[in-house]
Amino acid sequence: MNREHLSQSLNAKHVKILLVEDDEDDFVLTQDRLSDIADFHFDISWHRRLDGAIAALIDESFDLCLLDFRLGHESGLSLLKIAKENHVETPIIMLTGQADSALDEAAMQAGAEDFVVKSELGNARFIRAIRYALARKELKKERVERLKAEAENRAKDQFLAHLSHELRTPLTSILGYTQLLMRQNDQQEIRSELGIIYNNGEHLLKLLDDVLDLSKLQSSTIRLDNKPTNLHALIHNLSDLFQLNAQSKGVQFTIVNRSLEDYWILCDQTRLKQILINLLYNAIKFTFSGEVCLDVTQKDGQLICLVRDTGIGIPEDDLARIFEPFSQVQNVTSKAHEGAGLGLAISANLVELMGGTLKVESKLGEGSCFSFTLPSVVCENTNLDLGHSFDPNLLNWQAKHYTKILVVEDNLDIQQLIKRHVEDWGFSVDVASNGVEAIHKLEQGVSNYAMLLLDLHLPQMDGRQVLASLYSKNLSIPVIAVTAAAQASTLKELSALGCLDVINKPIEPMLLKAAIVKVIERIDELKKSDVLERETIKRVLVVEDDEDSRKLLERLLNAMGLTVQGVGSAKHCKETLSLNSWDLVLMDIGLPDENGLDLATQLRLQYPNMRIAITSGYEPDKAELEKLGIEHVLLKPVSLDMLKSCLA
């Protein structure tokens, strides 16, 4: 064998074939023809009888099966039938001695990938049939693996949400009551001991957040929420956060903020702040004299951030692995510098997600410099809500008139903790331990309460069911949700269900106070617009192939008192419309068996008076929508207000 043939042999793709053929001459001919196909090395298992071939096909793994139609007095169609019944994934190509269109059709209907006449063995059609069958098998395998991976990710997300809830609930009590005791006790020794409890609770909470963030990053489930961000305000907040910590260690903390006083960019401010906090936290932790400096500047459409310190530095041998999860520098893994080694790994992943690269330069004993550069999309000054932030004016804020708040929480420790905080701010508080009790109190007099603080995980009737019941019973009240599992999907769902804000557990008192004050200031506006006004009852058919989206739409529409049915395909939509009359069809534009606009065209001809609305992840062509008489396109994610506008 010369070098060229040897190279081709080594690079050839190995394919395991089951050849079912009762004629030895035809077997030899097929074997020869297969050996002539370039780029493949075929390992052939030959069976003459149908029973042996069936057993091999079921028990062994083959890349391809070549099946003769006539096996003595038996038919190859029998094997196709048995293979289908046993869910055999191996693609099967039927071979026959003569062309026969009826036989061709029968073989394809029975599950064959292709049909080849034996006289075509070795020609282009035979080779193409082999290649296409193998390619389709690979595509199917990739799809199965992708679906399996997606299912595993969903299962992991559900587990993490449950884990988050189970850990955050006790941490809420630990941190919350420790804060209350620290505030009420003047004895320095006791306050110091309480501070140890609180700091360790905060440490546990940070570890939990880090593990959850790293898991989301590794499974690519973190999505950036880019909003207009005032860089000067963000950096000023970091100064307040770290100045005291640095001073307590005798370290100078400086910020170089070059010409960013009125500079706004489009970015995920929460994640950018998280990156900078991780870097500054490490810098101050490992610096015992000298300074830590945050340098932020903008140049040529790039945001450049540097965190420099005069700390202990990093050994050169450790620089290559410093961004790996659970990685710590060997000589600092001591009680004084404890941690899980996740902060830098998370920061590096977040920087990459935002379009940059986190770099490090360091000399042992002299200090380190961490830097990253991000694309900087400049935007106009805006008054958009930038999320929860601390307002010093909130410290002394008190309710100016009698205002009663209903707190719905099944955990009595957390219930009393929230009650004490809210009463300290001048509010009157009533409590309910489950959803049924909350609905009963509201039915007795919803006007008695200014707002509802609603835990999502409740016995008898959970928080989402409470929200649905509020709308169906026309109980109009502002709601702030409290949850220990605030996943991105949860936040979107709660917003769609009408929640004005979401507070995460463990509860940070000032964030809760800020959310309550914000609602109080909007109560008059809410009363005027009556955003919870009940809509007229209609019959709505929801056509959405994504089960989670379909269930959410059904829940929202049911909550408005509508008669709703959900289906997952165009076929089921047509079948359902043929059985009952519907006022509105709310359909996804991308259905698995038919394009939503094509389906709308058919429905408009058959049901000219029926209203049709489209849900879509993008803006469809307006001219085509007008031609079909479609008035509403609801861009995903669909909210309660969008549905109300559509149904008006």
NUFIKOL-579691 format. One record per residue (C-alpha): residue number from 1; x, y, z. Coordinates in Angstrom, 1 decimal. Each point is the difference from the previous one (the first is absolute). Example, Ala and Ser with C-alpha at 12.3 -4.5 7.8 and 13.67 -1.06 7.14 Angstrom:
# NUFIKOL-579691
num/east/north/up
1/12.3/-4.5/7.8
2/1.4/3.4/-0.7
This chain:
# NUFIKOL-579691
num/east/north/up
1/0.0/0.0/0.0
2/1.6/3.3/-1.1
3/0.0/3.1/2.3
4/-3.0/1.6/-1.8
5/-2.2/-3.1/0.5
6/1.2/-0.4/3.6
7/-0.9/3.7/0.7
8/-3.4/-0.4/-1.5
9/-0.6/-3.2/2.0
10/1.0/1.7/3.2
11/-2.3/3.0/-0.7
12/-3.0/-2.1/-1.2
13/-3.1/0.0/2.1
14/-0.8/-3.4/1.4
15/-3.6/-1.1/-0.6
16/-1.5/-3.1/1.4
17/-2.5/-1.6/-2.5
18/-2.5/-2.8/0.3
19/-0.5/-1.6/-3.4
20/-3.0/-2.2/-0.3
21/0.3/-2.0/-3.2
22/-0.7/-3.7/-0.8
23/2.0/-0.1/-3.2
24/3.7/-0.4/0.5
25/0.9/1.5/-3.5
26/-2.0/3.1/0.8
27/1.7/0.2/3.4
28/3.5/-0.1/-1.6
29/-1.2/2.6/-2.6
30/-1.3/2.3/2.7
31/3.1/-0.4/2.0
32/2.2/0.9/-2.9
33/-2.1/3.1/-0.9
34/0.1/1.2/3.6
35/3.8/-0.3/0.1
36/0.2/2.4/-3.0
37/-1.7/2.9/1.9
38/2.5/2.6/1.0
39/0.4/1.3/3.6
40/-1.7/-3.0/1.6
41/1.2/-3.3/1.4
42/-3.0/-2.4/0.2
43/0.0/-2.8/2.6
44/-2.6/-2.4/-1.4
45/-2.1/-2.5/2.0
46/-1.7/-2.4/-2.4
47/-3.2/-1.8/0.7
48/-1.9/-2.3/-2.4
49/-3.1/-0.7/2.0
50/-2.6/2.5/1.3
51/-0.2/-1.4/3.6
52/3.8/0.4/0.5
53/0.0/3.5/-1.5
54/-2.9/1.1/2.2
55/1.8/-1.2/3.1
56/3.2/1.7/-1.0
57/-1.8/3.3/-0.8
58/-1.7/0.1/3.4
59/2.9/-1.2/2.1
60/3.0/1.7/-1.7
61/0.8/3.5/-1.1
62/0.3/0.7/-3.8
63/0.5/3.2/-1.9
64/-1.9/-1.3/-3.0
65/-2.0/-3.0/-1.2
66/-0.1/-1.1/-3.7
67/-3.1/-2.3/-0.3
68/-0.9/-2.2/-3.0
69/-3.7/0.1/-0.7
70/-0.3/-3.7/-0.9
71/1.6/-2.5/2.5
72/-1.1/-3.4/-1.3
73/-3.7/-0.2/0.8
74/0.2/2.9/2.5
75/-0.3/3.8/-0.6
76/2.3/2.7/1.3
77/-3.0/2.0/0.8
78/-0.5/-2.3/3.0
79/3.3/1.2/1.4
80/-1.0/3.6/-0.5
81/-3.2/-0.5/2.0
82/1.8/-1.8/2.8
83/2.7/2.7/0.1
84/-2.6/2.7/0.3
85/-1.8/-1.9/2.8
86/3.2/-0.3/2.0
87/1.0/3.7/-0.6
88/3.2/-0.9/-1.9
89/1.8/3.2/-0.9
90/2.3/-1.6/-2.7
91/-0.8/1.4/-3.5
92/-1.1/-2.7/-2.5
93/0.5/0.1/-3.8
94/-2.1/-2.5/-1.9
95/1.7/-1.9/-2.9
96/-1.9/-1.7/-2.8
97/0.7/-1.8/-3.3
98/-2.3/2.2/-2.1
99/-1.6/3.5/0.0
100/-3.5/0.0/1.4
101/-1.8/3.2/1.0
102/-2.6/-1.8/2.1
103/2.7/-1.9/1.9
104/2.0/3.3/0.3
105/-3.0/1.6/1.6
106/-0.7/-2.9/2.3
107/3.6/-0.1/1.3
108/0.0/3.7/0.7
109/-3.3/-0.1/1.8
110/1.3/-2.9/2.1
111/2.9/2.1/1.2
112/2.8/-0.5/-2.5
113/2.4/3.0/-0.5
114/0.4/-0.7/-3.8
115/-0.6/-2.6/-2.7
116/2.8/-1.1/-2.4
117/-0.1/-2.4/-2.9
118/2.9/-2.5/0.1
119/1.1/1.0/-3.6
120/0.8/3.5/1.5
121/2.5/-1.4/2.5
122/3.2/2.0/-0.3
123/-1.5/2.9/-2.0
124/-0.6/3.5/1.2
125/-3.5/-0.6/1.2
126/1.1/-2.9/2.2
127/2.8/2.0/1.5
128/-2.3/3.0/0.6
129/-2.5/-2.2/1.7
130/2.7/-1.3/2.3
131/1.3/3.5/0.8
132/-3.4/1.5/0.6
133/-1.1/-2.8/2.3
134/3.1/0.3/2.1
135/-0.3/3.8/0.1
136/-3.7/-0.2/1.0
137/1.0/-2.4/2.8
138/2.6/2.4/1.3
139/-2.5/2.9/-0.1
140/-2.5/-2.1/1.9
141/2.6/-1.0/2.5
142/1.0/3.6/0.5
143/-3.6/1.0/0.5
144/-0.6/-2.7/2.6
145/3.2/1.0/1.9
146/-1.1/3.7/-0.2
147/-3.4/-0.8/1.4
148/1.5/-2.2/2.7
149/2.4/2.8/1.0
150/-2.9/2.5/0.0
151/-2.0/-2.3/2.2
152/2.9/-0.4/2.4
153/0.5/3.7/0.1
154/-3.7/0.5/0.9
155/0.2/-2.6/2.7
156/3.1/1.7/1.4
157/-1.7/3.4/-0.1
158/-2.9/-1.5/1.9
159/2.3/-1.5/2.6
160/2.0/3.3/0.4
161/-3.3/1.9/0.4
162/-1.1/-2.4/2.7
163/3.5/0.0/1.7
164/0.0/3.8/-0.1
165/-3.5/0.1/1.7
166/1.0/-2.6/2.7
167/3.2/1.9/0.9
168/-1.3/3.6/-0.3
169/-3.0/-0.6/2.3
170/2.0/-0.8/3.1
171/2.6/2.6/-0.9
172/-2.8/2.6/0.0
173/-0.7/-0.7/3.6
174/3.7/-0.2/1.0
175/1.0/3.3/-1.6
176/-3.3/1.9/0.7
177/-0.2/-0.8/3.7
178/3.7/0.6/0.5
179/-0.4/3.5/-1.5
180/-2.9/0.7/2.3
181/1.9/-1.1/3.1
182/3.1/2.0/-1.0
183/-2.2/3.1/-0.4
184/-1.7/-0.5/3.4
185/3.0/-0.9/2.1
186/2.5/2.6/1.2
187/2.4/-2.4/1.8
188/3.2/0.0/-2.1
189/0.9/-3.6/0.8
190/-3.4/-1.4/-1.0
191/0.0/2.2/-3.2
192/3.4/-1.4/-0.9
193/-1.2/-3.6/0.4
194/-3.1/0.7/-2.0
195/2.2/1.6/-2.7
196/1.9/-3.3/-0.2
197/-3.3/-1.8/-0.6
198/-1.1/2.5/-2.6
199/3.3/0.0/-1.9
200/0.1/-3.7/-0.2
201/-3.6/0.0/-1.2
202/0.9/2.5/-2.7
203/3.0/-2.2/-0.9
204/-2.4/-3.0/-0.5
205/-2.3/2.1/-2.1
206/2.9/1.1/-2.3
207/1.2/-3.6/-0.4
208/-3.6/-1.0/-1.0
209/-0.2/2.9/-2.5
210/3.4/-0.9/-1.4
211/-0.8/-3.7/-0.5
212/-3.3/0.9/-1.7
213/1.6/2.6/-2.3
214/2.9/-2.4/-1.0
215/-2.5/-2.7/-0.8
216/-2.1/2.3/-2.2
217/3.1/1.3/-1.7
218/1.3/-3.6/-0.8
219/-3.4/-1.0/-1.4
220/-0.4/3.3/-1.9
221/-3.3/0.9/1.7
222/1.1/3.5/1.2
223/-1.4/2.7/-2.3
224/1.2/3.5/0.1
225/-2.6/2.7/0.8
226/1.5/3.1/-1.8
227/-1.4/3.3/1.2
228/1.1/3.6/0.0
229/2.6/0.2/2.8
230/1.5/3.1/1.6
231/3.6/-0.9/0.5
232/0.7/2.8/2.4
233/-2.8/-1.0/2.3
234/1.0/-3.7/-0.2
235/3.6/0.8/0.9
236/-1.0/2.4/2.8
237/-2.0/-2.8/1.5
238/3.1/-2.2/0.0
239/1.9/2.7/1.8
240/-2.6/0.1/2.8
241/0.1/-3.8/0.2
242/3.7/-0.5/0.4
243/1.4/3.2/1.6
244/-0.6/-1.0/3.6
245/1.3/-3.6/-0.6
246/3.2/1.4/-1.4
247/0.4/2.6/2.8
248/-0.4/-2.7/2.7
249/3.0/-1.8/-1.4
250/2.1/3.2/-0.4
251/-0.2/-0.3/-3.8
252/-0.6/3.1/-2.3
253/-2.8/-0.6/-2.4
254/-0.2/2.3/-3.0
255/-2.1/0.2/-3.1
256/1.2/1.6/-3.2
257/-3.2/0.9/-1.9
258/1.0/1.8/-3.1
259/-2.7/2.3/-1.5
260/-2.9/-2.3/0.8
261/-2.2/2.4/1.9
262/-2.8/-0.1/-2.5
263/1.0/-3.0/-2.0
264/-2.6/-2.7/-0.7
265/0.6/-3.3/-1.7
266/-2.3/-2.9/-0.9
267/1.1/-3.0/2.1
268/-1.2/-2.5/2.7
269/0.8/2.2/3.0
270/-0.6/-2.8/2.5
271/2.6/-2.2/-1.6
272/2.5/2.8/-0.6
273/-0.3/0.9/3.7
274/0.3/-3.6/1.0
275/3.3/-0.3/-1.9
276/1.5/3.2/1.5
277/-1.2/-1.1/3.5
278/1.8/-3.3/-0.3
279/3.2/1.6/-1.2
280/0.0/2.7/2.7
281/-1.0/-2.4/2.7
282/3.0/-2.2/-0.8
283/2.4/3.0/-0.4
284/-0.9/1.3/3.5
285/0.0/-3.4/1.6
286/3.6/-0.7/-1.2
287/1.4/3.5/0.6
288/1.3/0.9/3.5
289/1.8/3.3/-0.8
290/0.1/2.4/-2.8
291/-3.0/0.5/-2.3
292/-2.7/-1.5/-2.1
293/-1.0/2.0/-3.1
294/-3.0/-0.3/-2.4
295/0.8/1.7/-3.3
296/-2.9/0.3/-2.5
297/0.2/1.8/-3.3
298/-1.6/0.1/-3.4
299/2.0/0.1/-3.2
300/-0.9/-0.6/-3.7
301/-3.3/-1.7/0.8
302/1.5/-2.2/2.7
303/-0.5/-0.1/3.8
304/3.3/-0.7/1.7
305/0.0/-1.1/3.6
306/3.1/-0.7/2.2
307/0.3/-1.1/3.6
308/3.5/0.5/1.4
309/1.3/-0.9/3.4
310/3.3/-0.1/2.0
311/-0.9/-3.2/1.6
312/1.7/-3.4/0.4
313/0.0/-0.7/-3.7
314/-0.5/-3.4/-1.8
315/2.8/-2.5/-0.7
316/0.8/-0.2/-3.8
317/-0.8/-3.8/0.0
318/-3.5/0.7/1.2
319/-0.9/2.7/-2.5
320/-1.1/-2.6/-2.7
321/-2.6/-1.5/2.3
322/-1.2/3.0/1.9
323/-3.3/0.2/-1.9
324/-0.9/-3.7/0.4
325/-2.9/-0.8/2.4
326/0.9/-0.9/3.6
327/3.6/1.0/-0.7
328/1.9/1.8/2.7
329/3.6/1.1/0.3
330/1.7/-2.7/2.1
331/1.7/2.3/2.5
332/-3.1/1.9/0.9
333/-2.5/-2.8/0.5
334/-0.2/0.6/3.8
335/-2.7/0.8/2.5
336/0.9/3.7/-0.4
337/-0.8/-0.1/-3.7
338/-2.8/-2.5/-0.3
339/-2.2/-0.3/-3.0
340/-1.2/-2.4/-2.6
341/2.2/1.4/-2.8
342/-3.0/0.8/-2.2
343/0.1/3.8/-0.3
344/2.7/0.3/-2.7
345/-1.4/-2.9/-2.0
346/-3.4/1.6/0.0
347/1.4/3.4/-0.8
348/2.1/-1.4/-2.9
349/-3.1/-1.8/-1.4
350/-2.2/3.2/0.3
351/2.6/2.2/-1.7
352/0.2/-2.5/-2.9
353/-3.9/-0.1/-0.2
354/0.1/3.8/-0.2
355/2.5/0.0/-2.9
356/3.4/0.4/1.7
357/2.8/-2.0/1.7
358/1.1/0.3/3.6
359/3.8/0.2/0.3
360/2.5/0.0/2.9
361/3.5/1.3/0.6
362/1.7/-0.7/3.3
363/3.3/-0.2/1.9
364/0.3/-1.9/3.2
365/0.4/2.4/2.9
366/-0.7/3.1/-2.1
367/-3.6/-0.2/-1.0
368/-2.4/-0.8/-2.9
369/-2.0/1.7/-2.7
370/-3.2/-1.5/-1.5
371/-1.3/1.7/-3.1
372/-2.7/-0.5/-2.6
373/-1.3/2.0/-3.0
374/-3.7/-0.1/-1.1
375/-1.8/1.3/-3.1
376/-1.5/3.4/1.1
377/-3.4/0.8/-1.6
378/-0.7/3.6/1.0
379/-3.6/1.0/0.6
380/-1.9/3.1/1.0
381/-0.6/1.1/3.6
382/-3.2/-1.7/1.1
383/-2.4/-0.2/2.9
384/-0.5/-3.7/-0.3
385/-0.2/-1.9/3.3
386/3.5/-1.4/0.6
387/-1.2/-2.7/2.5
388/0.2/-0.1/3.7
389/2.6/2.5/1.4
390/0.5/1.5/3.4
391/-1.4/3.4/0.6
392/1.4/1.7/3.2
393/-3.4/1.8/0.4
394/-1.6/-3.4/0.7
395/1.7/-0.3/3.3
396/-2.3/2.4/1.8
397/-3.1/-0.4/-2.3
398/-3.2/-0.7/1.9
399/-3.6/-0.6/-1.2
400/-1.8/3.4/0.3
401/-3.5/-1.5/0.4
402/-1.7/-3.2/1.1
403/1.0/-2.7/-2.6
404/-0.7/-3.7/0.5
405/2.0/-2.7/-1.7
406/-0.9/-3.6/-0.3
407/3.0/-2.4/0.4
408/-0.5/-3.5/-1.3
409/2.7/-2.3/1.2
410/-0.2/-3.6/1.3
411/3.3/0.0/1.9
412/-0.9/1.6/3.3
413/3.6/1.2/0.7
414/0.2/1.8/-3.3
415/-3.6/1.2/0.4
416/0.8/1.7/3.3
417/3.3/1.3/-1.3
418/-1.8/1.8/-2.9
419/-2.7/1.2/2.3
420/2.5/1.6/2.4
421/1.9/1.7/-2.8
422/-3.2/1.4/-1.7
423/-1.5/1.2/3.3
424/3.3/1.8/0.8
425/-0.6/2.0/-3.2
426/-3.4/1.3/1.3
427/-2.3/-2.5/-1.7
428/-2.7/-2.2/1.5
429/0.4/-3.7/-0.8
430/-2.4/-2.9/-0.3
431/1.3/-3.5/-0.7
432/-1.2/-3.1/-1.7
433/1.7/-3.4/0.0
434/-1.3/-1.4/-3.3
435/-1.6/1.0/-3.2
436/-3.5/-1.0/1.0
437/0.1/2.1/3.1
438/1.3/3.0/-2.0
439/-2.8/-0.2/-2.5
440/-2.5/-0.3/2.8
441/1.3/3.2/1.7
442/0.0/1.9/-3.3
443/-3.5/-1.1/-0.8
444/-1.1/1.3/3.4
445/1.3/3.5/-1.0
446/2.7/0.5/-2.6
447/-0.2/3.7/0.5
448/1.3/-0.5/3.6
449/3.5/-0.7/-1.5
450/2.4/2.2/-1.9
451/2.0/-2.8/-1.4
452/0.8/-3.7/0.2
453/3.4/-1.5/0.9
454/-0.3/-3.5/-1.5
455/2.3/-3.0/0.5
456/-0.1/-2.3/-3.0
457/0.4/-3.3/1.8
458/-3.1/-0.4/2.1
459/-2.1/-3.0/1.2
460/-3.5/-0.6/-1.3
461/0.2/2.7/-2.6
462/3.4/1.2/-1.3
463/0.8/3.6/-1.0
464/-0.7/-0.4/-3.7
465/-3.4/-1.5/0.8
466/-0.7/3.0/2.4
467/0.8/2.4/-2.9
468/-2.3/-1.9/-2.3
469/-2.7/0.0/2.6
470/0.4/3.8/0.5
471/-0.7/0.7/-3.7
472/-2.9/-2.5/-0.3
473/-1.7/1.4/3.1
474/0.7/3.6/-1.1
475/2.0/0.8/3.2
476/2.1/3.0/-1.0
477/3.1/0.4/2.1
478/3.7/0.7/-0.7
479/2.2/-3.0/0.6
480/3.7/-0.4/0.9
481/1.2/-3.6/-0.3
482/2.5/-1.5/2.4
483/1.9/-3.1/-1.1
484/3.1/-2.1/0.8
485/0.3/-1.2/-3.6
486/0.1/3.1/-2.2
487/1.0/-1.5/-3.3
488/-0.2/2.2/-3.1
489/-3.0/-2.0/-1.3
490/-1.7/0.5/3.4
491/0.5/3.8/-0.1
492/-1.5/0.2/-3.5
493/-3.0/-2.2/0.9
494/-0.7/2.1/3.2
495/0.2/3.2/-2.0
496/-2.4/-1.4/-2.6
497/-2.4/-1.0/2.9
498/0.0/3.6/1.1
499/2.5/0.1/2.9
500/1.4/3.5/0.4
501/3.3/-1.2/1.6
502/1.8/-3.1/1.1
503/2.1/-0.2/3.2
504/2.5/-2.9/0.3
505/0.7/-1.9/3.2
506/1.8/0.4/2.3
507/-1.8/3.4/0.3
508/2.2/3.1/0.0
509/-2.1/2.4/2.1
510/0.9/3.2/-2.0
511/-0.9/-1.7/-3.3
512/-3.3/-1.1/1.4
513/-0.6/3.6/1.3
514/0.9/1.5/-3.4
515/-2.4/-2.3/-1.8
516/-2.9/0.8/2.5
517/0.7/3.8/-0.2
518/0.0/-0.2/-3.8
519/-3.4/-1.7/0.0
520/-1.4/2.5/2.5
521/1.0/2.8/-2.3
522/-1.8/-1.6/-2.9
523/-3.2/-1.0/1.8
524/-2.0/3.1/-1.3
525/1.2/-0.7/-3.5
526/-1.0/-3.7/0.3
527/-3.5/1.0/1.2
528/-0.5/2.3/-2.9
529/1.2/-2.4/-2.7
530/-1.6/-3.1/1.8
531/2.6/-2.3/-1.6
532/-1.8/-3.0/1.5
533/-3.3/0.7/-1.7
534/-1.8/-3.1/-1.0
535/-0.5/-0.6/-3.7
536/-3.1/-1.3/-1.7
537/-0.2/-3.8/-0.1
538/1.0/-1.5/-3.4
539/0.9/-3.4/-1.4
540/3.7/-0.1/-1.0
541/1.8/-2.8/-1.7
542/3.8/0.1/0.7
543/2.2/-1.6/-2.7
544/3.6/-0.3/1.4
545/2.4/-2.9/-0.4
546/2.2/1.0/3.0
547/-1.7/-1.6/3.0
548/1.2/2.5/2.6
549/-1.1/3.0/-2.1
550/-3.3/-1.7/-0.7
551/-0.7/-0.6/3.6
552/0.9/3.5/1.0
553/-2.4/1.5/-2.6
554/-2.7/-2.4/1.2
555/0.6/1.1/3.6
556/-0.1/3.7/-0.9
557/-3.2/-0.3/-2.1
558/-1.7/-2.2/2.6
559/0.9/2.5/2.7
560/-2.0/2.6/-2.0
561/-3.1/-2.2/0.1
562/0.3/-1.3/-3.6
563/-0.8/-3.4/-1.4
564/3.3/-1.3/-1.3
565/1.3/-3.0/-1.8
566/3.6/-0.6/-1.1
567/1.3/-2.1/-2.9
568/3.6/-0.6/-1.2
569/-0.3/-0.1/-3.8
570/-1.8/1.3/-3.1
571/-1.6/-3.4/-0.5
572/-1.5/0.0/3.5
573/-1.1/3.6/-0.4
574/-2.0/-0.9/-3.1
575/-1.5/-3.1/1.7
576/-1.1/2.1/3.0
577/-1.5/2.7/-2.1
578/-2.1/-2.5/-1.9
579/-1.5/-1.2/3.3
580/-0.7/3.3/1.8
581/-0.3/3.7/-0.7
582/2.6/2.4/1.3
583/0.1/3.8/0.2
584/3.7/0.3/-0.3
585/2.9/-2.2/-1.1
586/3.3/1.0/1.6
587/2.7/-1.8/-2.0
588/3.8/-0.2/0.0
589/1.5/1.0/-3.3
590/2.5/-2.9/0.1
591/-2.0/-3.3/0.3
592/1.7/-3.4/-0.6
593/-2.2/-1.1/-2.8
594/-1.0/3.2/-1.7
595/1.0/3.7/0.0
596/-2.4/2.1/2.1
597/-0.7/2.5/-2.8
598/-0.8/-2.8/-2.4
599/-2.4/-1.4/2.5
600/-1.5/3.4/0.5
601/-0.6/0.3/-3.8
602/-2.0/-3.3/0.1
603/-2.0/1.0/3.1
604/-0.9/3.4/-1.4
605/-1.5/-1.6/-3.1
606/-1.9/-2.6/2.1
607/-1.0/2.2/3.0
608/-0.2/3.6/-1.4
609/-1.5/1.5/3.2
610/2.3/-1.7/2.5
611/2.7/2.2/1.6
612/3.6/-1.1/-0.4
613/3.0/1.2/1.9
614/3.7/-1.0/-0.3
615/2.6/-0.6/2.6
616/3.6/0.3/-1.4
617/3.6/0.5/1.0
618/0.5/2.5/-2.8
619/-2.0/2.6/-1.9
620/-1.8/-1.7/-3.0
621/-0.6/1.8/-3.3
622/-2.7/2.7/0.7
623/-1.4/-0.1/-3.6
624/-0.7/-3.7/0.3
625/-1.6/0.4/3.4
626/-2.3/2.7/-1.4
627/-1.0/-2.2/-2.9
628/-1.0/-2.8/2.4
629/-1.9/2.4/2.3
630/2.3/-0.7/2.9
631/-0.2/3.0/2.4
632/2.2/-1.1/2.8
633/3.6/-1.4/0.1
634/1.1/-0.8/3.5
635/3.8/0.0/0.2
636/1.3/-2.6/2.5
637/0.2/-0.1/2.9
638/-3.8/0.6/0.2
639/-1.3/1.9/3.0
640/-3.4/0.4/1.6
641/-0.2/3.6/-1.3
642/0.7/-1.1/-3.5
643/-2.8/-2.6/0.1
644/-2.4/2.6/1.4
645/0.8/2.4/-2.9
646/-0.5/-2.9/-2.4
647/-3.4/-0.9/1.4
648/-1.3/3.5/0.3
